[in-house]
């Protein structure tokens, strides 16, 4: 009952442990995925932060850029990641009523000379150029005066699109220009103007380095412990997403983000890097009122909202504008600036690539289930061993009780068997010593009686000692090649008087030319004598004894002792070779014996490498000893 209760709680506890282990592994895996993405984006962010071009620096801007580039290259773990650097130039002036957008000049950075030189747009940067041209088309419009007497304009630049072009791959880093202009009457104050046409630094990355160097290094750092299956997908630009990196997957296998154990996006510029760039464009002084053509005295407002359709309150200072920008970026919401019908927005979206992870077992759930089955098998195996042990202890206790009862019965039987011949010997000795026997014939008869009972005592003591010696492993057999036919004849001859006195007919059949058998002669005599004695005691009704010896085809010699008694009870048959066991027939008829005879026969034969068997029917029993022939 205790084992059953323990098994129930063990099953329940292992289920709870498995659930906790699943959550722990999932949390750990997600944490590793986030660390992987953070490390990758940190490398991209360092490039974004280091390769800023400060146009306000004038002639020193390029020198500062070269300095920052060299510092990044010396400190970067992957300096070969940057393939080329470009800087856009001032577009040509536009004319005409159709507001045509002029091409954007491009300059390439030469690290050896530390300068920029004009170049054509590479085909690989076509996506970057197309976006910039589309943005210029969208935000180029007729100037709107702030007042009827002025001609100043107020325009916002779009800085809200992702700076990452994963298909190239490349980074687009804006270099905003902020100017202070005076407009309107002398009482009007300075206002801030964001130029529509900022310059951009374009950093072209080496995709081969990303997929062959950066990704394997980060996988080895964060995901090599448990040897997860890894796949990096290009989440934009192809359906289904193209695989950029694979590990632990068969050639035809693919991982699905929907069914994977963990998935996260990466390859983006993080909030900190983007915030620094945006806030760099805001001045440090105040934000004064701006006269507007439609409503004099209105203020320029930067409205922070969840979306462009939901406007918030006015921000009346640059400090408030900064706080709004930082809060919106931190919450990944949208910032909208409006003035004179023009605006700008900043958004922060997911990364362009996606990391997908799967446990080597096929899934994390499958791995946890497999571990649970293994733990259940071990636990229930231990409980099964415990149950078997309890069962065996119970059986052993019962057998010990039976053995103790048999030993007590043996002691009582041996005591009784010893008392009978001792009493006869003492009685005969007393009669002889008292001189009551004067007849020589009667004295001789008394002497024979004493001799017979003495032999009986001797046989009984030797049988007990033989059993004790074999059981304790102290009996040493002197085994030697023996003529088993001759030895059997000697034993039969020594027992002839007993057989004759019992009124038995004896038939002996010994096959000629028997091969030698390795035997201890005294032990064999003891075994054969016990079988003959048992037949004389328990099969007296048949009055016949047969001894047959022959060789078998499997290179053995068999000795069979048969009788024509009433056979052995079926209930007693499985136990007759057990020590101290006496059958129902012997107990009912009070036949003398100590229950060791057949047990000794079995132990002696097995000590010679042989076996003993019994075949019993109501017409008689046959005991067969099988001995291997000498090699």
TIZA-355800 format. One line per 5 residues: for each residue x, y, z of C-alpha. Coordinates in steps of 0.001 Angstrom, whole numbers. Layout:
BEGIN
X,Y,Z; ...
//
This chain:
BEGIN
0,0,0; 2823,2396,804; 4490,1639,-2530; 1214,2309,-4361; 744,5636,-2558
4350,6571,-3307; 3844,5699,-6992; 782,7983,-7150; 2608,10937,-5636; 5707,10213,-7723
3614,10412,-10904; 2007,13635,-9737; 5278,15240,-8652; 7033,14353,-11889; 4205,16015,-13816
4641,19201,-11791; 8408,19050,-12173; 8027,18608,-15936; 5737,21646,-16179; 8198,23735,-14182
11073,22455,-16289; 9201,23326,-19482; 8624,26890,-18312; 12221,27209,-17149; 13612,25965,-20447
11236,28171,-22439; 12203,31215,-20391; 15880,30396,-20783; 15510,29860,-24509; 13638,33128,-24980
16252,34902,-22896; 19036,33480,-25077; 17165,34514,-28200; 16788,38062,-26856; 20462,38181,-25912
21372,36982,-29400; 19219,39710,-30973; 20551,42358,-28574; 24174,41466,-29371; 23543,41579,-33105
21646,44874,-32903; 24337,46238,-30611; 26888,45761,-33391; 24534,47481,-35867; 23828,50254,-33328
27527,50896,-32806; 27919,51420,-36531; 24855,53685,-36566; 26113,55733,-33608; 29749,55936,-34713
29290,56868,-38385; 27276,60066,-37849; 28140,62991,-40086; 27761,66400,-38418; 27175,68804,-41304
27246,71754,-38947; 30944,71130,-38435; 31777,72525,-41857; 35263,71618,-43076; 35977,69710,-39866
32978,67404,-40371; 34873,65000,-42654; 37903,64899,-40343; 35651,64125,-37378; 33921,61431,-39403
37277,59801,-40297; 38268,59857,-36627; 35039,58219,-35539; 35339,55617,-38299; 38877,54648,-37250
37850,54434,-33587; 34963,52136,-34491; 37142,49930,-36680; 39768,49488,-33954; 37220,48580,-31282
34792,46505,-33353; 34771,42709,-33114; 33814,42585,-36798; 35644,45439,-38581; 35176,43718,-41938
31407,44119,-41561; 31324,47526,-43287; 31746,47063,-47019; 31401,50686,-48202; 30306,54117,-46912
28537,56798,-48931; 27367,60361,-48251; 24515,61972,-50196; 25023,65463,-51577; 22845,68539,-52024
20255,67936,-54772; 20069,70398,-57607; 17485,73180,-57437; 14093,72390,-58937; 12071,74560,-61246
8792,74357,-63059; 5224,74047,-62025; 5354,70253,-61796; 7741,70343,-58831; 10011,67737,-60404
12425,66096,-57951; 16092,66375,-58892; 18452,63398,-58591; 20403,62975,-55354; 24219,63130,-55747
26301,60413,-54061; 29852,60503,-52671; 31898,57438,-51671; 34145,57411,-48633; 37778,56364,-49173
39312,55181,-45849; 42854,55407,-47232; 42584,59084,-48230; 40055,60068,-45584; 37763,61883,-47976
34627,61604,-50077; 34559,61515,-53879; 31583,61663,-56239; 30357,58363,-57610; 27370,56829,-59341
24676,55036,-57430; 25540,51294,-57234; 22820,48903,-58322; 22832,47346,-54849; 21732,50675,-53306
18723,51090,-55603; 16229,50418,-52713; 17886,53182,-50665; 17791,55682,-53532; 14164,54876,-54364
13033,55511,-50802; 14877,58807,-50580; 13414,59995,-53889; 9907,59014,-52771; 10342,60894,-49492
11539,64035,-51307; 8558,63848,-53636; 6199,63573,-50675; 7599,66411,-48572; 8463,68918,-51345
5722,71587,-51632; 5345,75375,-52150; 6688,77463,-49319; 4175,78826,-46838; 5054,82209,-45292
4765,82620,-41559; 3433,86141,-42000; 2216,88397,-44738; 5399,90415,-44575; 7906,87558,-44583
9008,84898,-46998; 10416,82315,-44607; 9283,78706,-44834; 8883,76001,-42239; 9294,72401,-43373
9747,69072,-41584; 11808,66139,-42833; 10564,62565,-42614; 12724,60652,-40143; 10244,57953,-39342
11189,55154,-41728; 13466,52308,-40653; 17165,53071,-41153; 17832,49405,-41972; 17722,48042,-45519
18055,44318,-44872; 17818,43378,-48532; 21021,45304,-49375; 22002,45201,-46436; 22647,48838,-45540
22034,51536,-42929; 20627,54990,-43732; 21893,57540,-41173; 20335,61042,-41401; 22370,64203,-40794
19710,66802,-39906; 20402,70473,-40350; 18792,72927,-37962; 18762,76639,-38752; 17450,79712,-36940
15674,82297,-39133; 13983,85644,-38456; 10689,86466,-40051; 7924,89012,-39708; 8126,92302,-37832
11094,93145,-35595; 9234,91819,-32589; 9171,88349,-34127; 11620,85946,-32603; 13732,83116,-33950
12032,79964,-35008; 13404,76519,-35784; 13505,75274,-39342; 14118,71613,-40276; 15470,71398,-43821
13552,69151,-46176; 16748,67915,-47843; 19085,66557,-45128; 22257,64705,-46012; 22474,60983,-45335
25308,58599,-44564; 24718,55254,-46292; 26643,52337,-44758; 26661,49261,-46998; 27200,46070,-44959
28826,42863,-46175; 26089,40224,-46200; 28629,37390,-46522; 30327,38522,-43313; 26963,38730,-41566
25911,35199,-42513; 29311,33475,-42399; 30990,35235,-39457; 28665,37300,-37274; 25708,34888,-37078
27833,31738,-36380; 29797,33609,-33690; 26620,34725,-31919; 25055,31259,-32244; 28165,29720,-30706
28092,32284,-27897; 24414,32055,-26954; 22954,28831,-28365; 25698,26201,-28496; 25085,24863,-24966
22061,22719,-25808; 22792,22424,-29528; 19465,23905,-30611; 18280,23851,-34192; 18742,27376,-35513
17452,29168,-38591; 17732,32863,-39454; 15057,34075,-41870; 14872,37205,-43952; 11403,38218,-42808
10828,40813,-45535; 11177,40615,-49282; 10365,36951,-49918; 7459,34591,-49328; 8201,32187,-47776
11055,33959,-45958; 14499,33109,-47307; 16862,31210,-44986; 20086,33119,-44336; 21655,30764,-41802
20899,27197,-40676; 22317,24922,-38044; 21299,21415,-37001; 18669,21078,-39726; 18335,18579,-42539
18604,19939,-46057; 14853,19645,-46650; 13758,20796,-43171; 12537,24274,-42322; 11524,25948,-39087
8260,27806,-38788; 8149,30818,-36419; 4544,29895,-35568; 5454,26441,-34237; 9038,27033,-33115
10084,26969,-29471; 11335,30560,-29640; 11431,33301,-32267; 12549,36922,-32171; 13235,39649,-34682
16545,41497,-34940; 18638,43594,-37312; 17302,47014,-36361; 18560,50236,-34843; 17534,50281,-31220
15795,53096,-29361; 18914,54584,-27789; 20709,55074,-31109; 17635,56517,-32839; 16805,58834,-29937
20278,60341,-29941; 20019,61070,-33657; 16562,62672,-33418; 17328,64791,-30363; 20513,65997,-31965
18299,67911,-34448; 16469,69830,-31732; 18010,73116,-30531; 18791,73864,-26944; 16919,77176,-26719
13253,77940,-26349; 10443,77462,-28823; 8728,80885,-29293; 5371,81691,-30867; 5281,81602,-34671
2907,83842,-36662; 849,81801,-39056; -858,82985,-42239; -4147,81530,-41220; -4132,82327,-37517
-1841,84988,-36132; -342,84154,-32775; -610,80387,-33055; 2267,78264,-31902; 4166,75570,-33749
3215,72359,-31997; 4812,68931,-31832; 2025,66538,-31031; 2817,63153,-29446; 163,60533,-30072
-501,56807,-30461; -1172,57345,-34168; -1243,60203,-36653; -5032,60436,-36369; -5062,60988,-32615
-3535,64340,-31699; -2304,65328,-28290; -1673,68668,-26602; 733,71382,-27621; 4354,71334,-26511
5442,74920,-25899; 9146,74393,-25332; 12041,72443,-26788; 12495,70689,-23419; 8921,69461,-23624
9528,68401,-27211; 12541,66375,-26134; 10545,64699,-23370; 7801,63843,-25821; 10265,62383,-28317
11930,60239,-25667; 8626,59036,-24226; 7262,58125,-27623; 10398,56291,-28637; 10476,54411,-25353
6884,53286,-25928; 7513,52605,-29626; 4665,54958,-30548; 4489,57663,-33213; 5715,61248,-33042
4046,63773,-35325; 5226,67335,-35849; 2944,69743,-37665; 3411,73270,-38970; 1909,74927,-42012
615,71607,-43377; 3975,69839,-43338; 5048,67183,-40876; 7430,64424,-39868; 6973,61128,-38065
9210,58676,-36233; 8324,55009,-35853; 10189,52091,-34309; 9300,48699,-35757; 10531,45109,-35495
13815,43901,-36914; 14254,42915,-40541; 15535,39395,-39784; 14040,36700,-37605; 15765,34144,-35374
13878,30829,-35063; 14902,28179,-32515; 13816,24597,-32000; 14891,21946,-29519; 16889,19019,-31001
14106,16650,-29896; 11704,18296,-32344; 10144,20713,-29882; 10565,21811,-26311; 7309,20064,-25377
8552,16822,-26938; 11873,17104,-25067; 10119,17695,-21743; 7694,14832,-22419; 10607,12558,-23299
12444,13533,-20117; 9256,12941,-18123; 8818,9483,-19626; 12432,8692,-18845; 12070,9933,-15263
8829,7998,-14884; 10505,4853,-16198; 13400,5267,-13760; 11134,6129,-10839; 8695,3309,-11464
11640,1001,-12125; 12955,1840,-8666; 9486,1336,-7213; 9193,-1952,-9083; 12515,-3090,-7630
11269,-1988,-4216; 8017,-3894,-4729; 9863,-7017,-5862; 12180,-6650,-2884; 9225,-6406,-517
7655,-9419,-2187; 10902,-11400,-2002; 11378,-10417,1630; 7858,-11662,2337; 8507,-14905,479
11870,-15273,2191; 10250,-14699,5572; 7683,-17396,4831; 10379,-19776,3626; 12483,-18955,6680
9534,-19797,8865; 9017,-23035,6970; 12725,-23814,7180; 12736,-23089,10897; 9741,-25384,11328
11493,-28082,9267; 14660,-27663,11295; 12710,-28019,14514; 11016,-31061,13059; 14424,-32355,12014
15806,-31876,15513; 12830,-33691,16971; 13083,-36490,14388; 16836,-36920,14813; 16418,-36883,18563
13776,-39569,18254; 15887,-41540,15782; 18909,-41298,18069; 16937,-42207,21173; 15589,-45455,19735
18945,-47163,18916; 20550,-45713,22022; 17773,-47162,24160; 18177,-50571,22463; 21952,-50501,22907
21720,-49456,26544; 19109,-52146,27275; 21182,-54876,25646; 24341,-53656,27348; 22644,-53603,30748
21375,-57133,30265; 24818,-58336,29291; 26569,-56515,32124; 24030,-57732,34672; 24784,-61329,33736
21206,-62183,33025; 22251,-63736,29689; 23950,-67085,30125; 23221,-68648,26821; 25977,-68045,24285
23542,-67932,21389; 21450,-65262,23096; 24594,-63301,23959; 25611,-63446,20308; 22168,-62207,19311
22491,-59288,21734; 25883,-58460,20247; 24449,-58427,16739; 21643,-56150,17919; 24128,-53734,19460
26188,-53810,16252; 23111,-53152,14067; 21891,-50268,16174; 25448,-48873,16365; 25673,-48966,12564
22354,-47226,12398; 23619,-44514,14746; 26837,-44198,12757; 24963,-43850,9458; 22668,-41244,10968
25552,-39162,12366; 27551,-39433,9140; 24507,-38380,7114; 24050,-35277,9266; 27758,-34482,9063
27731,-35050,5305; 24840,-32652,4883; 26484,-30035,7119; 29778,-30347,5209; 28169,-29971,1772
25884,-27128,2886; 28757,-25225,4481; 31070,-25753,1511; 33603,-27597,3686; 33157,-30962,2065
35994,-31631,-361; 35272,-34302,-2963; 38114,-36543,-4091; 36940,-36910,-7679; 38795,-39332,-9929
38022,-41470,-13020; 36050,-44429,-11728; 34540,-47618,-13101; 30960,-46873,-12087; 29775,-50414,-12865
32282,-52008,-10478; 31569,-49403,-7780; 27819,-49998,-8063; 28288,-53737,-7782; 30257,-53220,-4561
27509,-51052,-3101; 24795,-53565,-4068; 26811,-56428,-2584; 27187,-54584,733; 23408,-54023,833
22362,-57545,-137; 21763,-58640,3434; 19460,-55662,4077; 17624,-56248,799; 17239,-59900,1587
16005,-59214,5139; 13427,-56769,3730; 12129,-59514,1438; 12908,-57612,-1779; 13731,-59121,-5139
16777,-57414,-6632; 17367,-56971,-10391; 20648,-55352,-11448; 21434,-54524,-15108; 24847,-52920,-15737
25699,-52212,-19386; 29089,-53576,-20489; 32040,-51359,-21470; 30817,-48275,-19641; 33143,-45256,-20000
34973,-43966,-16894; 33103,-41401,-14809; 34658,-38761,-12562; 33396,-39713,-9083; 34141,-39392,-5416
33617,-43021,-4427; 32469,-42422,-844; 30014,-39725,-1942; 28630,-41962,-4712; 28244,-44798,-2219
26333,-42458,91; 23973,-41341,-2698; 23302,-44873,-3970; 22837,-46222,-432; 20286,-43485,271
18266,-44356,-2844; 18345,-48085,-1985; 17421,-47361,1650; 14499,-45152,594; 13177,-47887,-1683
13368,-50425,1134; 11560,-48084,3557; 8896,-46479,1378; 8224,-49149,-1272; 7919,-52230,912
4567,-53063,-648; 6153,-53862,-4020; 9009,-56009,-2667; 11056,-55334,-5776; 14154,-53229,-6398
15811,-52579,-9745; 19164,-50935,-10522; 20014,-50124,-14145; 23208,-48425,-15443; 23717,-47463,-19077
25416,-44867,-21274; 23405,-42216,-23132; 24039,-40793,-26611; 24837,-37364,-25137; 27988,-38711,-23415
26491,-39295,-19973; 26031,-42311,-17706; 22704,-42838,-15964; 22082,-44807,-12770; 18384,-45589,-12201
17005,-47030,-8945; 13387,-48253,-9346; 10763,-49773,-7096; 7189,-51040,-7371; 5734,-49287,-4360
2736,-46994,-4310; 4551,-44008,-5794; 4954,-40516,-4377; 2067,-38198,-3597; 1722,-35463,-6239
1773,-32765,-3564; 5025,-34079,-2135; 6772,-34596,-5476; 8032,-30973,-5949; 9546,-30931,-2439
11146,-34339,-1959; 14676,-33027,-2664; 14363,-30230,-73; 16298,-30589,3155; 14299,-31706,6223
11206,-32354,4118; 9233,-35494,4922; 6217,-36496,2910; 2725,-37180,4090; 3147,-40941,3566
6205,-41094,5892; 4527,-39038,8595; 1295,-41024,8540; 3100,-44387,8821; 5764,-43028,11212
8565,-44306,9026; 11970,-43573,10509; 13961,-40836,8736; 15333,-37319,9090; 14440,-35796,5713
18053,-35492,4514; 18471,-38564,2309; 17204,-37269,-1053; 18569,-33776,-364; 22042,-35319,41
21591,-37328,-3171; 20757,-34157,-5119; 23670,-32174,-3675; 26170,-34980,-4263; 25120,-35513,-7884
25160,-31769,-8639; 28600,-31490,-7039; 29774,-33991,-9703; 28286,-31845,-12472; 25295,-34126,-12935
21595,-34085,-12207; 18953,-36200,-10504; 15358,-36715,-11592; 12363,-38673,-10373; 9518,-40320,-12240
6650,-41543,-10087; 3394,-43308,-10833; 977,-45302,-8638; 2856,-48399,-9879; 6203,-47253,-8508
8966,-44659,-8595; 12272,-44374,-10442; 15160,-42106,-9380; 17768,-41418,-12081; 21226,-39999,-11399
23013,-38644,-14466; 26808,-38224,-14430; 28944,-36744,-17204; 31559,-39040,-18716; 35209,-38190,-18116
36498,-35758,-20776
//
